[in-house]
Amino acid sequence: MAKMVDPKGRGTAGRPNIVKSAKRGGPGRSFWMATGVVAIVGIGALSWVASRPKVTATTIDPSLPPMKAQGYLMGSPSALVEVVEYADFECPSCGQFSTVTEPDVRARLVNTGKIRVRFLDFPLPMHKNTLDASLAASCANDQGKFWEMHDQIFATQDKWNGEATSNPRKVLKGLAEGLRLDMPKYGACMDAETHRAQIQANQQEGERRGVSSTPSFAIGGQIYPGALPFDQFNKLVEAELAKPGPAAAPDATPAPADAKQAAPLTPASPRP
Protein backbone atom coordinates (compact mmCIF):
# COMPACT_ATOMS: atom_id res chain seq x y z
CA MET A 1 0.00 0.00 0.00
CA ALA A 2 1.45 3.33 -1.04
CA LYS A 3 1.09 6.24 1.36
CA MET A 4 1.07 9.93 0.53
CA VAL A 5 4.36 11.51 1.57
CA ASP A 6 6.34 14.56 0.66
CA PRO A 7 8.21 14.24 -2.69
CA LYS A 8 10.87 12.77 -2.01
CA GLY A 9 20.79 -28.15 -0.12
CA ARG A 10 21.46 -30.32 -2.41
CA GLY A 11 20.22 -31.30 -5.85
CA THR A 12 18.28 -34.31 -7.07
CA ALA A 13 21.23 -36.63 -6.34
CA GLY A 14 20.43 -36.40 -2.64
CA ARG A 15 16.81 -37.44 -2.94
CA PRO A 16 17.33 -41.25 -3.02
CA ASN A 17 19.06 -41.05 0.39
CA ILE A 18 15.88 -39.62 1.91
CA VAL A 19 13.78 -42.42 0.49
CA LYS A 20 16.29 -45.06 1.63
CA SER A 21 16.33 -43.64 5.15
CA ALA A 22 12.56 -43.82 5.33
CA LYS A 23 12.59 -47.45 4.26
CA ARG A 24 15.07 -48.39 7.02
CA GLY A 25 12.66 -47.00 9.59
CA GLY A 26 9.77 -49.13 8.37
CA PRO A 27 6.11 -48.18 7.89
CA GLY A 28 5.80 -46.67 11.34
CA ARG A 29 8.54 -44.15 10.75
CA SER A 30 7.05 -43.21 7.38
CA PHE A 31 3.70 -42.63 9.06
CA TRP A 32 5.16 -40.30 11.69
CA MET A 33 7.20 -38.44 9.09
CA ALA A 34 4.07 -37.90 6.98
CA THR A 35 2.12 -36.82 10.05
CA GLY A 36 4.83 -34.30 10.89
CA VAL A 37 4.76 -32.85 7.39
CA VAL A 38 0.96 -32.46 7.55
CA ALA A 39 1.23 -30.77 10.94
CA ILE A 40 3.88 -28.34 9.70
CA VAL A 41 1.80 -27.47 6.64
CA GLY A 42 -1.28 -26.97 8.81
CA ILE A 43 0.57 -24.70 11.24
CA GLY A 44 1.97 -22.74 8.32
CA ALA A 45 -1.49 -22.26 6.85
CA LEU A 46 -2.89 -21.09 10.18
CA SER A 47 0.02 -18.68 10.62
CA TRP A 48 -0.61 -17.26 7.14
CA VAL A 49 -4.28 -16.69 7.90
CA ALA A 50 -3.47 -15.13 11.27
CA SER A 51 -0.84 -12.85 9.73
CA ARG A 52 -3.19 -11.41 7.11
CA PRO A 53 -3.78 -7.74 7.87
CA LYS A 54 -7.15 -6.85 9.32
CA VAL A 55 -9.33 -4.52 7.30
CA THR A 56 -9.51 -1.18 9.08
CA ALA A 57 -11.77 1.65 8.07
CA THR A 58 -12.36 5.34 8.62
CA THR A 59 -15.78 6.92 8.42
CA ILE A 60 -16.48 9.49 5.72
CA ASP A 61 -17.75 12.73 7.23
CA PRO A 62 -21.53 12.54 6.61
CA SER A 63 -21.75 16.34 6.47
CA LEU A 64 -19.68 16.48 3.29
CA PRO A 65 -21.53 17.55 0.14
CA PRO A 66 -22.16 14.90 -2.53
CA MET A 67 -19.17 14.01 -4.64
CA LYS A 68 -18.88 16.17 -7.75
CA ALA A 69 -16.10 14.32 -9.56
CA GLN A 70 -17.48 11.77 -12.01
CA GLY A 71 -14.38 9.62 -12.29
CA TYR A 72 -14.70 6.59 -14.57
CA LEU A 73 -17.58 4.17 -14.16
CA MET A 74 -17.54 0.40 -14.60
CA GLY A 75 -20.81 -1.49 -14.48
CA SER A 76 -24.52 -0.78 -14.56
CA PRO A 77 -25.80 2.56 -13.24
CA SER A 78 -28.56 0.57 -11.52
CA ALA A 79 -26.16 -1.70 -9.60
CA LEU A 80 -27.12 -2.09 -5.96
CA VAL A 81 -23.89 -0.76 -4.43
CA GLU A 82 -21.32 1.74 -5.64
CA VAL A 83 -17.66 1.25 -4.76
CA VAL A 84 -15.33 4.21 -5.29
CA GLU A 85 -11.70 3.26 -5.89
CA TYR A 86 -8.97 5.85 -5.30
CA ALA A 87 -5.81 4.70 -7.04
CA ASP A 88 -2.41 5.79 -8.31
CA PHE A 89 -1.32 4.16 -11.57
CA GLU A 90 2.30 3.95 -10.38
CA CYS A 91 1.43 2.47 -6.98
CA PRO A 92 2.57 -1.21 -6.80
CA SER A 93 -0.30 -2.17 -4.49
CA CYS A 94 -2.77 -0.66 -6.95
CA GLY A 95 -1.17 -2.74 -9.68
CA GLN A 96 -1.50 -5.83 -7.50
CA PHE A 97 -5.18 -5.18 -6.92
CA SER A 98 -5.80 -4.55 -10.62
CA THR A 99 -4.10 -7.70 -11.83
CA VAL A 100 -4.88 -10.13 -8.97
CA THR A 101 -8.20 -9.15 -7.37
CA GLU A 102 -10.01 -7.09 -9.98
CA PRO A 103 -10.68 -9.94 -12.43
CA ASP A 104 -12.83 -11.59 -9.73
CA VAL A 105 -14.45 -8.28 -8.81
CA ARG A 106 -15.51 -7.78 -12.43
CA ALA A 107 -16.70 -11.31 -13.05
CA ARG A 108 -18.46 -11.97 -9.74
CA LEU A 109 -19.65 -8.56 -8.56
CA VAL A 110 -19.77 -6.06 -11.42
CA ASN A 111 -21.06 -8.27 -14.20
CA THR A 112 -23.66 -9.82 -11.90
CA GLY A 113 -25.14 -6.38 -11.16
CA LYS A 114 -24.20 -6.32 -7.48
CA ILE A 115 -21.85 -3.34 -7.68
CA ARG A 116 -20.61 -0.60 -9.93
CA VAL A 117 -17.06 0.69 -9.54
CA ARG A 118 -16.11 4.33 -9.91
CA PHE A 119 -12.37 4.93 -10.39
CA LEU A 120 -10.88 8.23 -9.21
CA ASP A 121 -7.25 9.20 -9.76
CA PHE A 122 -5.23 9.78 -6.61
CA PRO A 123 -1.68 10.52 -7.86
CA LEU A 124 0.87 10.46 -5.05
CA PRO A 125 3.65 13.08 -5.08
CA MET A 126 6.55 10.60 -4.86
CA HIS A 127 5.49 8.87 -8.10
CA LYS A 128 6.94 11.06 -10.82
CA ASN A 129 5.37 9.26 -13.79
CA THR A 130 1.89 8.69 -12.43
CA LEU A 131 0.40 11.95 -13.74
CA ASP A 132 1.36 11.01 -17.30
CA ALA A 133 -0.35 7.65 -16.80
CA SER A 134 -3.52 9.33 -15.54
CA LEU A 135 -3.44 11.70 -18.50
CA ALA A 136 -3.04 8.77 -20.90
CA ALA A 137 -6.01 6.96 -19.37
CA SER A 138 -8.17 10.09 -19.50
CA CYS A 139 -7.25 10.70 -23.14
CA ALA A 140 -8.15 7.08 -23.91
CA ASN A 141 -11.46 7.70 -22.14
CA ASP A 142 -12.23 10.41 -24.71
CA GLN A 143 -12.28 7.59 -27.25
CA GLY A 144 -14.28 5.19 -25.09
CA LYS A 145 -11.34 3.07 -23.94
CA PHE A 146 -10.55 4.13 -20.40
CA TRP A 147 -10.77 0.65 -18.90
CA GLU A 148 -8.76 -0.92 -21.70
CA MET A 149 -5.99 1.64 -21.13
CA HIS A 150 -6.35 1.26 -17.36
CA ASP A 151 -5.69 -2.47 -17.66
CA GLN A 152 -2.71 -2.03 -19.95
CA ILE A 153 -1.14 0.66 -17.78
CA PHE A 154 -1.27 -1.51 -14.67
CA ALA A 155 -0.18 -4.65 -16.51
CA THR A 156 2.94 -2.89 -17.86
CA GLN A 157 3.70 -0.83 -14.76
CA ASP A 158 7.33 -1.98 -14.70
CA LYS A 159 7.85 -0.62 -18.24
CA TRP A 160 6.90 3.01 -17.65
CA ASN A 161 7.20 3.73 -13.90
CA GLY A 162 9.75 6.11 -12.41
CA GLU A 163 12.34 3.38 -11.92
CA ALA A 164 12.03 2.15 -15.50
CA THR A 165 12.12 5.30 -17.60
CA SER A 166 12.32 9.07 -17.60
CA ASN A 167 10.14 9.16 -20.72
CA PRO A 168 6.90 7.38 -19.76
CA ARG A 169 4.93 9.02 -22.55
CA LYS A 170 6.79 6.97 -25.14
CA VAL A 171 5.69 3.72 -23.49
CA LEU A 172 2.16 5.00 -22.93
CA LYS A 173 1.94 6.03 -26.58
CA GLY A 174 2.76 2.45 -27.52
CA LEU A 175 -0.12 1.24 -25.36
CA ALA A 176 -2.45 3.71 -27.07
CA GLU A 177 -1.32 2.47 -30.47
CA GLY A 178 -1.95 -1.12 -29.36
CA LEU A 179 -5.53 -0.14 -28.48
CA ARG A 180 -5.92 1.40 -31.96
CA LEU A 181 -6.74 4.85 -30.65
CA ASP A 182 -6.94 7.80 -33.01
CA MET A 183 -3.33 8.82 -32.43
CA PRO A 184 -3.54 12.46 -33.61
CA LYS A 185 -6.41 13.02 -31.16
CA TYR A 186 -4.59 11.14 -28.41
CA GLY A 187 -1.39 13.08 -29.02
CA ALA A 188 -3.16 16.44 -28.96
CA CYS A 189 -4.91 15.48 -25.72
CA MET A 190 -1.61 14.51 -24.09
CA ASP A 191 0.26 17.58 -25.32
CA ALA A 192 -2.42 19.92 -23.99
CA GLU A 193 -2.82 17.91 -20.77
CA THR A 194 -6.52 18.38 -21.35
CA HIS A 195 -7.67 16.49 -18.28
CA ARG A 196 -5.12 17.64 -15.69
CA ALA A 197 -7.74 19.67 -13.81
CA GLN A 198 -10.11 16.68 -13.77
CA ILE A 199 -7.38 14.45 -12.34
CA GLN A 200 -6.64 17.00 -9.62
CA ALA A 201 -10.36 17.26 -8.83
CA ASN A 202 -10.55 13.48 -8.47
CA GLN A 203 -7.69 13.56 -5.96
CA GLN A 204 -9.24 16.43 -4.01
CA GLU A 205 -12.46 14.44 -3.63
CA GLY A 206 -10.43 11.68 -2.02
CA GLU A 207 -8.59 14.04 0.28
CA ARG A 208 -11.87 15.51 1.51
CA ARG A 209 -12.99 12.00 2.40
CA GLY A 210 -9.85 11.17 4.35
CA VAL A 211 -7.96 9.17 1.72
CA SER A 212 -4.20 9.25 2.38
CA SER A 213 -2.92 6.11 0.67
CA THR A 214 -3.60 3.98 -2.38
CA PRO A 215 -5.48 1.95 -3.18
CA SER A 216 -8.41 2.97 -0.98
CA PHE A 217 -12.05 2.01 -1.42
CA ALA A 218 -15.18 3.86 -0.34
CA ILE A 219 -17.93 1.37 0.48
CA GLY A 220 -21.06 2.33 2.38
CA GLY A 221 -19.71 5.52 3.95
CA GLN A 222 -16.40 3.95 5.00
CA ILE A 223 -12.89 4.21 3.53
CA TYR A 224 -10.96 0.92 3.44
CA PRO A 225 -7.24 1.19 2.58
CA GLY A 226 -5.05 -1.41 0.92
CA ALA A 227 -5.08 -3.94 -1.90
CA LEU A 228 -7.92 -5.99 -0.45
CA PRO A 229 -8.00 -9.68 -1.44
CA PHE A 230 -11.26 -10.74 -3.04
CA ASP A 231 -12.67 -12.52 0.00
CA GLN A 232 -12.35 -9.41 2.16
CA PHE A 233 -13.63 -7.15 -0.62
CA ASN A 234 -16.61 -9.43 -1.15
CA LYS A 235 -17.46 -9.51 2.58
CA LEU A 236 -17.63 -5.71 2.64
CA VAL A 237 -19.92 -5.71 -0.38
CA GLU A 238 -22.15 -8.46 1.04
CA ALA A 239 -22.44 -6.58 4.33
CA GLU A 240 -23.60 -3.51 2.45
CA LEU A 241 -26.08 -5.54 0.40
CA ALA A 242 -27.49 -7.05 3.60
CA LYS A 243 -28.47 -3.68 5.04
CA PRO A 244 -32.23 -3.04 5.10
CA GLY A 245 -33.69 -0.79 2.44
CA PRO A 246 -32.09 0.18 -0.85
CA ALA A 247 -28.32 0.00 -0.83
CA ALA A 248 -26.85 3.47 -0.88
CA ALA A 249 -23.84 4.60 -2.86
CA PRO A 250 -21.06 6.30 -0.87
CA ASP A 251 -22.04 9.56 -2.59
CA ALA A 252 -25.16 10.44 -4.53
CA THR A 253 -23.40 11.02 -7.83
CA PRO A 254 -25.44 10.46 -11.01
CA ALA A 255 -23.99 7.76 -13.23
CA PRO A 256 -23.29 8.39 -16.91
CA ALA A 257 -25.97 6.97 -19.18
CA ASP A 258 -23.44 5.17 -21.35
CA ALA A 259 -21.94 3.05 -18.57
CA LYS A 260 -21.62 -0.55 -19.68
CA GLN A 261 -20.73 -4.01 -18.45
CA ALA A 262 -17.13 -4.51 -17.38
CA ALA A 263 -14.95 -6.19 -19.95
CA PRO A 264 -12.46 -8.89 -18.95
CA LEU A 265 -9.01 -7.59 -18.18
CA THR A 266 -7.14 -6.98 -21.40
CA PRO A 267 -3.89 -8.93 -21.66
CA ALA A 268 -0.62 -7.12 -21.27
CA SER A 269 1.33 -6.23 -24.38
CA PRO A 270 3.94 -8.89 -25.15
CA ARG A 271 7.29 -8.13 -23.61
CA PRO A 272 10.19 -7.63 -26.00
Secondary structure, DSSP 8 states (H G I E B T S, - for coil): -EE--------GGGHHHHHHHHHHHHHHHHHHHHHHHHHHHHHHHHHHHHHS-----EE--TTS-------EEES-TT-SEEEEEEE-TT-HHHHHIIIIIHHHHIIIIITTTSEEEEEEE---TT-TTHHHHHHHHHHHHTTT-HHHHHHHHHHTHHHHSTTT-S-HHHHHHHHHHHTT--HHHHHHHHHHTTTHHHHHHHHHHHHHTT--EESEEEETTEEEES---HHHHHHHHHHHHTSSSS---SS-----TT--------------
